[in-house]
Amino acid sequence: MTSGNLFAGIPEQLPHELFEQLHTGRGVRIERIVSQGHTSPPGGQWYDQPGDEWVTLLSGEARILFDDPRREVSLTAGDWLLIPAHARHRVTHTIADQPCVWLAVHLPRQA
């Protein structure tokens, strides 16, 4: 058995977004992501993942822009979102005055 706290061990200074793998197995990967004023890399880079991603924002505020159809989703603490495989998206905003703690579950693509 393993355990932990999703709010523990967050550095005071976050020069880069923090990705921490919490569990992997049977095609599933669970990670904690901590952002603080971070967004997707500049230059129009889009995330395009081979599997579905279920993500929840545990603290903070964020916005995710989807490419097709073009729409932006705002998230606050407690909101969750299922991002289907190959749904091109990018993080356009995370608040800078407190950590945004995300829990992401990467799943195999459903047939």
Disulfide bonds with the S-S distance in Angstrom:
none
